[in-house]
Amino acid sequence: MYMKAVLLGLGMLALAGCETAPATGSAGGSVSAQIESFIEDAATAELIASECPDLSMTASTETLTTTFVNQMIASGVSPVVIAEAVDGLDDYAMAGQIVSDLLRAGVDPSNATSMCGYGRQQITTGSRVGRFLR
């Protein structure tokens, strides 16, 4: 996935002179879980934006990813830990989780009307997926 590559690249850029940090982020939970959640939400928003002519991403995937990584680093997570967490993620499992989450929410991922309605609902509720859309 593109976002996984960007996350890994950003983590690698910051490796020089890093100090170690705990493997948990400021929001709690493992760094891997936080990164996986971010990637799944951003990918869901991208999927919605690609299906819905009236919806678009609030920023490029690269910008969203850079902001996310910078926030993790600012909260004390080492770029080394970020890079290791990203490297350990399973793209296929994340894609399956996205589809599973959509189906559980009553959304048909193959139906643009269903996807667009879900996207608008996410914007209204202010979820992270919704904050990635406009």
C-alpha positions in Angstrom: 0.0 0.0 0.0 1.2 3.5 -0.8 0.6 4.8 2.8 2.7 2.0 4.2 5.5 2.8 1.9 5.3 6.5 2.8 5.3 5.7 6.5 8.3 3.4 6.2 10.1 6.0 4.1 9.5 8.8 6.7 10.6 6.5 9.5 13.8 5.7 7.7 14.5 9.4 7.0 14.5 10.1 10.7 16.7 7.2 11.8 19.9 9.2 12.2 20.5 10.3 15.7 17.2 8.8 17.1 16.7 7.9 20.7 14.7 4.9 21.6 11.2 5.4 22.8 8.5 3.2 24.2 6.5 1.1 21.7 3.2 2.9 22.7 2.0 6.2 21.4 0.3 9.1 23.1 -3.2 7.7 22.5 -2.2 4.5 24.2 -2.1 1.1 22.5 0.7 -0.3 20.5 2.4 1.8 17.8 1.5 -1.0 15.3 -2.2 -0.8 16.2 -2.2 3.0 15.9 -0.5 2.9 12.5 -2.8 0.1 11.2 -5.8 2.1 12.3 -4.5 5.2 10.6 -3.8 3.4 7.4 -7.2 1.6 7.4 -9.0 4.9 8.0 -7.1 6.8 5.4 -7.5 4.0 2.8 -11.2 3.9 3.6 -11.5 7.6 3.0 -9.5 7.3 -0.3 -11.8 4.5 -1.4 -14.9 6.6 -0.6 -13.4 9.7 -2.4 -12.6 7.6 -5.5 -16.3 6.4 -5.7 -18.0 9.7 -4.8 -17.8 12.7 -7.2 -19.0 15.1 -4.4 -16.4 14.0 -1.9 -12.7 14.4 -1.9 -9.8 14.0 0.5 -9.0 16.9 2.8 -5.3 16.6 2.0 -3.1 14.3 0.0 -2.3 10.9 1.4 1.4 12.0 1.7 0.4 15.1 3.7 -1.9 13.1 6.0 0.8 10.5 6.5 3.5 13.0 7.2 1.3 14.8 9.8 0.5 11.4 11.5 4.2 10.4 11.6 5.3 13.8 12.9 2.6 13.6 15.7 3.8 10.2 16.7 7.4 11.3 16.8 6.4 14.5 18.8 4.7 12.2 21.3 8.0 10.4 21.9 7.7 7.4 19.5 11.1 6.7 17.9 11.2 6.7 14.1 12.9 3.3 14.5 9.8 1.9 16.3 7.6 3.4 13.7 9.6 1.9 10.8 9.6 -1.5 12.5 5.8 -1.3 13.2 5.1 -0.4 9.6 7.3 -3.2 8.3 5.4 -5.7 10.3 2.0 -4.8 8.9 0.1 -7.1 6.6 -1.4 -5.3 3.6 -3.8 -8.1 2.8 -5.1 -8.4 6.4 -5.6 -4.6 6.5 -7.5 -4.7 3.2 -9.7 -7.5 4.6 -10.3 -5.5 7.7 -11.4 -2.5 5.7 -14.0 -4.6 3.8 -15.1 -6.3 7.0 -15.6 -2.9 8.8 -17.6 -1.5 5.9 -19.8 -4.6 5.7 -20.3 -4.5 9.5 -21.4 -0.9 9.2 -24.0 -2.0 6.6 -22.0 -0.6 3.7 -21.7 -2.4 0.3 -18.2 -1.6 -0.8 -19.2 -2.5 -4.4 -22.0 0.1 -4.4 -21.1 3.7 -4.9 -24.4 5.0 -3.5 -23.8 3.0 -0.3 -20.1 4.1 -0.1 -21.0 7.8 -0.6 -23.8 7.7 2.0 -21.3 6.2 4.4 -18.7 8.8 3.6 -21.2 11.7 4.2 -22.3 10.0 7.5 -18.6 9.8 8.6 -18.1 13.5 7.8 -21.2 14.3 9.9 -20.2 12.2 12.9 -16.6 13.6 12.8 -14.9 10.2 12.7 -11.3 10.1 11.5 -12.5 8.7 8.2 -14.9 11.7 8.0 -12.1 14.1 9.0 -10.1 12.9 6.0 -13.0 13.7 3.7 -14.7 16.9 2.6 
